[in-house]
Amino acid sequence: GQQLNQSPQSMFIQEGEDVSMNCTSSSIFNTWLWYKQDPGEGPVLLIALYKAGELTSNGRLTAQFGITRKDSFLNISASIPSDVGIYFCAGSSDSGNTPLVFGKGTRLSVIA
Amino acid sequence: NAGVMQNPRHLVRRRGQEARLRCSPMKGHSHVYWYRQLPEEGLKFMVYLQKENIIDESGMPKERFSAEFPKEGPSILRIQQVVRGDSAAYFCASSPVPIGELFFGEGSRLTVL
């Protein structure tokens, strides 16, 4: 089945630093989504990407849909303590009924 | 505008009992998805339903697990004769159109003793 490789698995950064994480797949995706999950909560959608090469921002977050359609990255600028959590990439290879496939997540810790 | 509502948030069952997890999608959403998350893992797709129809159940274990989304009422994920390996967080998500952006509930955490 489809697999998403997400890296790094975990990150420890100082408050104020920028963060970058990425996701790659072995097959072409038509949709890339980035979610954040806080402990004990459900994933919350951060950014959705639907077009190869698309670069989209949401506040301090920026995500890009890779031109090859096999990768995506998420950047967080000027990190703050509330950025702590698990960030998941998710992708779908079909605009029809193919369900979203999720990566295993990047665990972000921010040191004040 | 309420989000995706799941209940119970926490459920404890003994081995062999049944677990029923309920999910009410966001208003206007007719597509429902169930995912399972083990500790320190990502979300694994289980089943995709549209009102009264199962569209894709490729991620559902063949035995003991079933899901429905009736015309009226919430979607239900049912696990019969639970075993310890069923302990996990079960998340429901909904969308207004097939696939695209999924909106998740806060999950139901099942613990099997």
Chai-1 contact restraints between the chains, C-beta under 6 A:
chainA,res_idxA,chainB,res_idxB,connection_type,confidence,min_distance_angstrom,max_distance_angstrom,comment,restraint_id
A,E41,B,E106,contact,1.0,0.0,6.0,A-B,restraint_1
A,G42,B,F91,contact,1.0,0.0,6.0,A-B,restraint_2
A,G42,B,F104,contact,1.0,0.0,6.0,A-B,restraint_3
A,G42,B,G105,contact,1.0,0.0,6.0,A-B,restraint_4
A,G42,B,E106,contact,1.0,0.0,6.0,A-B,restraint_5
A,G42,B,G107,contact,1.0,0.0,6.0,A-B,restraint_6
A,P43,B,F104,contact,1.0,0.0,6.0,A-B,restraint_7
A,L45,B,E101,contact,1.0,0.0,6.0,A-B,restraint_8
A,A48,B,E101,contact,1.0,0.0,6.0,A-B,restraint_9
A,S92,B,I99,contact,1.0,0.0,6.0,A-B,restraint_10
A,N97,B,I55,contact,1.0,0.0,6.0,A-B,restraint_11
A,N97,B,D56,contact,1.0,0.0,6.0,A-B,restraint_12
A,N97,B,P98,contact,1.0,0.0,6.0,A-B,restraint_13
A,P99,B,F45,contact,1.0,0.0,6.0,A-B,restraint_14
A,P99,B,Y48,contact,1.0,0.0,6.0,A-B,restraint_15
A,P99,B,D56,contact,1.0,0.0,6.0,A-B,restraint_16
A,F102,B,G42,contact,1.0,0.0,6.0,A-B,restraint_17
A,F102,B,L43,contact,1.0,0.0,6.0,A-B,restraint_18
A,G103,B,G42,contact,1.0,0.0,6.0,A-B,restraint_19
A,K104,B,G42,contact,1.0,0.0,6.0,A-B,restraint_20
A,G105,B,G42,contact,1.0,0.0,6.0,A-B,restraint_21
